[in-house]
Amino acid sequence: MANSMPATADGQHGSDVTKRDFLKLVTGAGALVGAGALAWPLIDSMNPSADVLALSSTTVDLAPIQLGQAITVVWRGKPVFVRHRTPEEIKGAATVAQNTLADPALDSARVKKGAEQWLVVVGICTHLGCIPIGNKTTEARGDFGGWFCPCHGSQYDTSGRVRHGPAPANLAVPPYAFEGDTKIKIG
Amino acid sequence: MAGLHKSDFANPVINWIDTRLPIFTMMQKEYGVFPTPKNFNYFWNFGALAMINLVIMIATGIFLAMNYTPHVSMAFDSVERIMRDVNYGWLLRYVHANGASMFFIVTYIHIFRGLYYGSYKAPRELLWMIGVVILLVMMATAFMGYVLPWGQMSYWGATVITNLFSAIPVVGEHVVTWLWGGFSVDNPTLNRFFSLHFLLPFVLVGVVFLHIAALHVTGSNNPLGIDVKSPQDTLPFHPYYTMKDSVGICVYLLVFAALVCFAPNLFMAAENYIPANPLVTPSEIVPEWYFLPFYAILRAVPSKLGGVLLMFGAIAVLFVLPWLDTSPVRSAKFRPIYRNLFWVLLIAVVTLGFVGAHRPEGIWVVLGRVATFYYFLHFLVILPVLGKLERPLPLPESISRPVTSGGGGPLPGGAAAKPMEKA
């Protein structure tokens, strides 16, 4: 009975904190942890499922891609640009002064050593997710010879680095590896 | 029989039910004899219109869902099947799609009514904040509904809007992947948007109930913005305002029907009649008209995170509006400076709407920035300062007085009889 009446409890223990306060806190904390544990499966069910993750790699045959041309392949539901760069494009991309870049990155860090002619980037503008144009040589490629995003005017160079416009970052380079000379596996 | 309700209804069946569950007594109290200020103008119709609109959206939506397939390879075709093959499917879809536009028209008028007449001020702060929650839930629901037909604009609208969350530092990318349920907008995204688009309207019903419950505690504001002082200031809700609302509903349905029957595609992007293609971005992505002002604010600053913060800030500022406006006078009718600045704000918002519809080039960039700046200036600087500086006009003694004396303004003190005596 004394426990249900704080005033009495105060008198008995000479303290403001009663056993009941402690029990309330422990019960409340326990319920909170329990609710969190129950909520997690619901929240995590919205993350990519096993079958979506299973589609996370794509193999691309590079042989048919002509010099100067680029193709679009689908990886994880996103377009990935694979571009066969000309020697001039490689040279242009490698010799840009780093301090002129919005998101500084060396061209050598964006391609595989010994295969500098192949540029592989996720074809999604880092601004708000539109797909830049410029894969076909007949399309607008912007002032820097790479890609041009028609949504808000971002321009990328031949290394997929942002050179102009609202995009904050370079086109992402997906994880990929060569499986032989003319085949890559993305993902 | 302790605990039973003493019912006054004569009809024995109603009386029997009402004794055990006094819903008839409640309806009579809240919608029958409910004392309502007698000086409402037609701007006070729009709450009821929004309610009717919600009912129309839920009704048409349930029947659309019976024929819709939430799968990336079938969604577009199922919508076209609704349009061509399902009996009255075209009507259901056009009412539902245009109903969204009508809902926002009605709600925006309702909100600006509140801004003009100071309906957000004490003691109605919570009522107003619940209203802002309703606006947010409405926006989420409308956005997800627009994705369901899985046209080009659906797909790319979903991509751009979900990508806004990637602006959040550190966890942004994870949040977006979680929202998508994959690595791009795809079937899992469509499925969950359908599920949530079905759920949220019912959440909306719950929040609207709270909005009305709060309203029935404080009572309605009125065009004079002064408190009800006596029963002479009020009329019973029925038949006076049920009738006035009915007039408004007729006009509203007339406009709605004209839109559905004569210009059903007025607000729709032609681009959305092209099936979604994840590999081709339309040359121009424009959101639905009711999001254009917010879209313009998003693009007003050349920073991704900054734009996103400003856009959400444009709504967040409404939450704290009751404390930003320091003037104790509610109605703009008695605030000579605020009355003008209200229209400047409205022009700024409409300007933002036009800016949002154009590519961010040339004059539109400048206009967008100026209007965005003014929007925040109005709420964050002008309203707090103006309340201290402005000299309001003298308030009328009561609602009855200007009404019964035949004029809008107050008479000189002591020149007329006390309102109580005029009843």
HADDOCK unambig.tbl for C-alpha pairs under 7 A between the chains (distance, minus, plus):
assign (segid A and resid 46 and name CA) (segid B and resid 178 and name CA) 5.87 0.50 0.50
assign (segid A and resid 46 and name CA) (segid B and resid 179 and name CA) 6.99 0.50 0.50
assign (segid A and resid 46 and name CA) (segid B and resid 181 and name CA) 5.32 0.50 0.50
assign (segid A and resid 47 and name CA) (segid B and resid 177 and name CA) 6.80 0.50 0.50
assign (segid A and resid 47 and name CA) (segid B and resid 178 and name CA) 4.58 0.50 0.50
assign (segid A and resid 47 and name CA) (segid B and resid 181 and name CA) 4.59 0.50 0.50
assign (segid A and resid 47 and name CA) (segid B and resid 182 and name CA) 6.86 0.50 0.50
assign (segid A and resid 48 and name CA) (segid B and resid 178 and name CA) 6.95 0.50 0.50
assign (segid A and resid 48 and name CA) (segid B and resid 181 and name CA) 4.31 0.50 0.50
assign (segid A and resid 48 and name CA) (segid B and resid 182 and name CA) 4.51 0.50 0.50
assign (segid A and resid 52 and name CA) (segid B and resid 182 and name CA) 6.33 0.50 0.50
assign (segid A and resid 76 and name CA) (segid B and resid 183 and name CA) 5.67 0.50 0.50
assign (segid A and resid 77 and name CA) (segid B and resid 183 and name CA) 6.54 0.50 0.50
assign (segid A and resid 77 and name CA) (segid B and resid 184 and name CA) 5.75 0.50 0.50
assign (segid A and resid 78 and name CA) (segid B and resid 184 and name CA) 6.16 0.50 0.50
assign (segid A and resid 79 and name CA) (segid B and resid 279 and name CA) 6.29 0.50 0.50
assign (segid A and resid 128 and name CA) (segid B and resid 160 and name CA) 5.13 0.50 0.50
assign (segid A and resid 128 and name CA) (segid B and resid 163 and name CA) 5.76 0.50 0.50
assign (segid A and resid 129 and name CA) (segid B and resid 159 and name CA) 6.39 0.50 0.50
assign (segid A and resid 129 and name CA) (segid B and resid 160 and name CA) 5.96 0.50 0.50
assign (segid A and resid 129 and name CA) (segid B and resid 163 and name CA) 6.64 0.50 0.50
assign (segid A and resid 130 and name CA) (segid B and resid 281 and name CA) 5.80 0.50 0.50
assign (segid A and resid 131 and name CA) (segid B and resid 280 and name CA) 6.58 0.50 0.50
assign (segid A and resid 131 and name CA) (segid B and resid 281 and name CA) 5.68 0.50 0.50
assign (segid A and resid 150 and name CA) (segid B and resid 283 and name CA) 5.90 0.50 0.50
assign (segid A and resid 151 and name CA) (segid B and resid 283 and name CA) 6.19 0.50 0.50
assign (segid A and resid 151 and name CA) (segid B and resid 284 and name CA) 5.94 0.50 0.50
assign (segid A and resid 166 and name CA) (segid B and resid 302 and name CA) 6.20 0.50 0.50
